[in-house]
């Protein structure tokens, strides 16, 4: 006799032997998540409408996210020590800590819940409401991604961590929400501090003291992991973690290249499943993710060779700031408006050469130097300039700076970014207030009017032969 969830698991790329083997774990996880028979038929419809499940790679990616959810929910039951980090975060420390011991589960739980309870089951709203009822009330411009974590912990869906890696070098909300959880649940927390303040135009330069400070903060993180978890993150462990994640990065890069082809061969809703995977998980993303993305790359390459696209050739190509984590209807609305959202800012920033030779000879030193050089954790000016560089490198027709209204780092620069990108590259830019984690107030229907107007303007520019008039700028 079959299980009530067999059909949705098959739709998410599970093989029959996997379903049979994982049945006890799935039963326990779904009970804790409050997922029952009544939820499965709705999930099948939601997934089929939101994603191109005719592609095995898309189904496998959905399955990787679902397996990561089960691993997260059961981590404490299965004897794992649990480490959480936030989004966005400086890449590397979480993966290194996970690589130091097989009995550590390290992930960004809020991103995992968005991609599963949101994108697969369409049942994120009760978790958001629980977050609002447990310290992050509505109407105060509080981050909905953190409402997901707070709500999931309050409902007992995910385990209380042994250690939380808390960031205040990018998001002021992150460390404050982590402090709320630390006071409520008593787990260990390490706060990595920093500052994104700098003079306009300073990037790519930065004061040496900024590098020394962020380096010391990251080294403190590794020291706390040693004290709390008993794991030593040294050069050998670091190199192991880099090697573990290399295949995932390589296949994600290949998918980025294929997505940029005209006509665009795949919807942004499906691309997003691959692009965010490595930022959300150090477990299934590394073990199962490369095969899933490789499968998708082969299928997409076949489409490219045959000239098959989800839009007609010549549709305006866009770079977005970020895609929706929880609601595929938003990306598909943009596709239906005739916009080929072929990439996002997080996965297309061109590499930058090292600016300073004197970098602290520690693991934290290397990561701090990378973070400042990359620009995302440097300053508002750096993010704006890097957006212009990425859009120019991609050769897109437009930029969609879709920013969370409740995210200070992303929202405060939105209109400055539009002015800078348009004046220095000639690429039309639309600042679009939205919420990539909670679409209750920012649904596809609400956003459609502005997106369709932008799409019409870009089509008119292309049909008239008007190309971006890139201005000479020594900083680009």
Residue pairs with C-beta under 8 A, 6 or more apart in sequence:
3 19
3 23
3 26
3 27
4 36
4 37
4 40
5 26
5 30
5 35
5 40
6 19
7 40
7 44
8 40
8 43
8 44
8 47
8 120
9 18
9 19
9 26
9 63
9 66
10 19
11 44
11 47
11 48
11 53
11 59
11 62
12 47
12 59
12 62
12 63
12 65
12 66
12 120
13 56
13 59
13 60
13 61
13 62
13 63
13 64
13 292
14 22
14 63
14 66
19 26
22 67
22 70
25 70
25 74
26 70
28 73
28 74
28 77
29 69
29 70
29 73
29 74
30 36
32 73
32 156
32 157
33 69
33 73
33 117
33 157
34 123
34 126
34 155
34 157
35 121
35 123
39 121
39 123
42 121
42 122
43 120
43 121
43 122
46 120
46 121
46 122
47 53
47 62
47 119
47 120
49 329
50 119
50 269
50 328
50 329
50 332
51 58
51 62
51 119
51 267
51 269
51 270
51 273
51 328
52 58
52 266
52 267
52 270
52 310
53 59
53 62
55 266
55 270
55 296
55 299
55 300
56 295
56 296
56 299
57 292
57 293
57 294
57 295
57 296
57 297
57 298
57 299
57 300
58 270
58 273
58 296
60 288
60 291
60 292
60 295
60 296
61 270
61 273
61 274
61 277
61 289
61 292
61 293
61 296
62 119
62 120
62 273
63 288
63 292
64 277
64 284
64 285
64 288
64 289
64 292
65 112
65 115
65 116
65 119
65 120
65 273
65 277
65 284
66 116
66 120
67 284
67 288
68 107
68 112
68 116
68 280
68 281
68 283
68 284
68 285
69 112
69 113
69 116
69 117
71 105
71 283
71 284
72 105
72 107
72 109
72 112
72 158
73 157
73 158
73 159
75 82
75 105
75 159
76 82
76 159
76 160
79 103
80 103
80 104
80 105
81 101
81 103
81 104
81 105
81 162
81 163
81 229
82 104
82 105
82 106
82 159
82 160
82 161
82 162
82 163
83 94
83 97
83 98
83 104
83 105
83 106
83 107
83 161
83 162
83 163
83 164
83 165
83 225
83 229
84 106
84 107
84 108
84 109
84 149
84 161
84 163
84 164
84 165
85 93
85 94
85 106
85 107
85 108
85 164
85 165
85 167
86 108
86 110
86 145
86 146
86 165
86 166
86 167
86 171
86 174
86 178
87 108
87 110
87 111
87 145
87 279
87 280
88 170
88 171
88 279
88 346
88 376
89 108
89 165
89 167
89 170
89 279
90 167
90 169
90 192
90 218
90 367
90 370
90 371
90 377
91 278
91 279
91 367
92 238
92 241
92 367
93 165
93 218
93 221
93 222
93 233
93 367
94 106
94 107
94 108
94 165
94 282
95 106
95 241
95 242
95 244
95 245
95 282
95 286
96 222
96 233
96 237
96 238
96 241
96 363
97 104
97 106
97 222
97 225
97 229
97 231
97 233
97 282
98 104
98 105
98 106
98 241
98 282
98 283
99 237
99 240
99 241
99 244
99 282
100 225
100 229
100 231
100 232
100 233
100 237
101 229
101 231
104 229
104 231
105 283
106 282
106 283
107 280
107 281
107 282
107 283
108 279
108 280
108 281
109 149
109 152
109 158
110 145
110 146
110 148
110 149
110 152
110 437
111 145
111 276
111 279
111 280
111 325
112 280
112 281
113 124
113 127
113 148
113 149
113 152
113 157
113 158
114 124
114 145
114 148
114 325
114 326
114 437
115 273
115 276
115 280
115 325
115 326
117 123
117 124
117 127
117 326
118 124
118 325
118 326
118 327
118 437
119 273
119 325
119 326
119 327
119 328
124 148
124 326
124 438
125 440
126 151
126 155
127 147
127 148
127 151
127 152
127 155
127 157
128 144
128 147
128 148
128 151
128 438
128 440
129 151
130 150
130 151
130 152
130 154
130 155
131 144
131 146
131 147
131 148
131 149
131 150
131 151
131 152
131 154
132 138
132 147
132 151
133 151
133 154
134 150
134 151
134 154
135 150
135 177
135 180
135 184
136 142
136 143
136 146
136 147
136 150
136 177
136 180
141 405
141 406
142 173
142 406
143 171
143 173
143 174
143 177
143 404
143 406
143 407
143 437
144 404
144 406
144 435
144 437
144 438
145 325
145 437
146 173
146 174
146 177
147 438
148 437
149 158
149 177
149 181
150 177
150 180
150 181
152 158
153 160
153 181
153 185
160 185
160 187
161 187
162 187
162 188
162 228
162 229
163 187
163 188
163 189
163 190
163 224
163 225
163 228
163 229
164 178
164 181
164 182
164 187
164 188
164 189
164 190
165 190
165 192
165 221
166 174
166 175
166 178
166 179
166 189
166 190
166 191
166 192
167 174
167 175
167 192
168 174
168 175
168 191
168 192
168 193
168 194
169 192
169 193
169 194
169 195
169 196
169 214
169 217
169 371
169 377
170 194
170 196
170 376
170 377
170 409
171 407
171 408
171 409
172 408
173 406
173 407
173 408
175 191
175 193
178 189
178 191
179 189
181 187
181 189
182 188
182 189
188 224
188 228
190 220
190 221
190 224
190 225
192 214
192 217
192 218
192 220
192 221
193 213
193 217
194 210
194 213
194 214
194 217
194 377
195 210
196 377
196 378
196 379
196 380
196 409
197 379
198 206
198 207
198 210
198 378
198 379
198 381
198 382
200 381
201 381
201 475
202 379
202 381
203 375
203 378
203 379
203 381
203 382
203 385
204 352
204 355
204 373
204 375
204 378
204 382
205 355
206 355
206 356
206 372
206 378
208 356
208 358
210 372
211 356
211 359
211 360
211 365
211 368
211 369
211 372
212 360
214 364
214 368
214 371
214 372
214 377
215 359
215 360
215 362
215 364
215 365
215 367
215 368
215 369
216 360
216 364
217 364
217 368
218 363
218 364
218 365
218 367
218 368
219 360
219 362
219 363
219 364
219 365
220 364
221 364
222 233
222 363
222 364
225 231
225 233
226 232
226 233
231 237
233 363
234 363
235 363
238 363
244 286
245 278
245 282
245 286
247 290
248 277
248 278
248 285
248 286
248 289
248 290
248 293
249 278
250 290
251 274
251 289
251 290
251 293
251 294
251 297
252 274
252 275
252 277
252 278
252 293
252 347
254 293
254 297
255 271
255 274
255 275
255 293
255 296
255 297
255 300
256 275
256 343
256 347
256 348
258 265
258 266
258 297
258 300
258 301
258 304
259 265
259 266
259 271
259 300
259 342
259 343
260 317
260 342
260 343
260 394
261 304
262 309
262 313
262 314
262 315
262 317
262 340
263 307
263 308
263 309
263 310
263 311
263 312
263 313
263 314
263 315
263 340
264 309
264 310
264 311
264 315
264 317
264 340
264 342
265 300
265 303
265 304
265 308
265 309
265 310
266 296
266 300
266 303
266 310
267 310
267 331
267 332
267 335
268 320
268 323
268 331
268 334
268 335
268 341
268 342
268 344
269 323
269 324
269 328
269 330
269 331
269 332
269 335
270 296
271 323
271 342
271 343
272 323
272 324
272 325
272 328
272 331
272 344
274 289
274 292
274 293
274 296
275 323
275 344
275 346
275 347
276 323
276 325
276 346
277 285
277 289
277 293
278 285
278 286
278 289
279 346
281 289
303 309
307 313
309 340
310 335
310 340
311 335
311 338
311 340
314 462
315 338
315 339
315 340
316 338
316 339
316 340
316 397
316 398
316 455
316 458
316 459
316 462
317 340
317 342
317 394
317 395
317 396
317 397
317 398
318 334
318 339
318 340
318 341
318 342
318 396
318 397
318 398
318 399
318 400
318 458
319 341
319 342
319 343
319 344
319 345
319 348
319 387
319 390
319 391
319 394
319 396
319 398
319 399
319 400
320 341
320 343
320 344
320 345
320 399
320 400
320 401
320 402
321 344
321 345
321 387
321 399
321 400
321 401
321 402
321 403
321 410
322 344
322 345
322 346
322 402
322 403
322 404
322 410
322 436
323 330
323 331
323 341
323 344
323 402
323 436
324 330
324 331
324 434
324 436
324 437
324 439
325 436
325 437
326 436
326 437
326 438
326 439
327 439
327 443
327 444
329 439
329 443
329 444
330 434
330 436
330 439
330 442
330 443
330 444
330 447
331 341
332 444
333 444
333 445
333 447
333 448
333 451
334 341
334 400
334 451
334 455
335 341
337 448
337 451
337 452
337 455
338 455
338 459
339 398
339 400
339 451
339 454
339 455
339 458
341 400
342 394
342 396
343 390
343 394
343 396
345 386
345 387
345 390
348 390
348 393
348 394
349 374
349 375
349 376
349 386
349 389
349 390
350 389
350 390
350 393
352 373
352 374
352 375
353 373
354 369
354 373
355 372
355 373
356 369
359 365
359 366
359 368
359 369
360 368
371 377
371 378
372 378
374 386
375 382
375 383
375 385
375 386
376 382
376 383
376 386
380 409
380 412
380 413
380 416
383 409
383 413
383 417
384 413
384 416
384 417
384 420
384 421
385 420
385 475
385 476
387 399
387 401
387 417
387 421
388 420
388 421
388 424
388 425
388 427
388 476
389 476
391 399
391 421
391 425
391 427
392 425
392 427
392 470
392 476
396 427
397 427
397 428
397 458
397 461
397 462
397 468
398 427
398 428
398 429
398 430
398 454
398 458
399 421
399 427
399 428
399 429
399 430
400 429
400 430
400 432
400 451
400 454
401 414
401 417
401 418
401 429
401 430
401 431
401 432
402 432
402 434
402 436
403 410
403 411
403 414
403 431
403 432
403 433
403 434
404 410
404 411
404 434
404 435
404 436
404 437
405 411
405 433
405 434
405 435
405 442
406 435
411 433
414 431
414 433
415 431
417 429
417 431
418 429
418 430
418 431
421 427
421 429
422 428
422 429
423 471
424 470
424 471
424 473
424 476
425 468
425 470
425 471
425 476
426 467
426 468
426 469
426 470
426 471
427 468
428 454
428 457
428 458
428 461
430 450
430 451
430 454
432 447
432 450
432 451
433 442
434 442
434 447
435 441
435 442
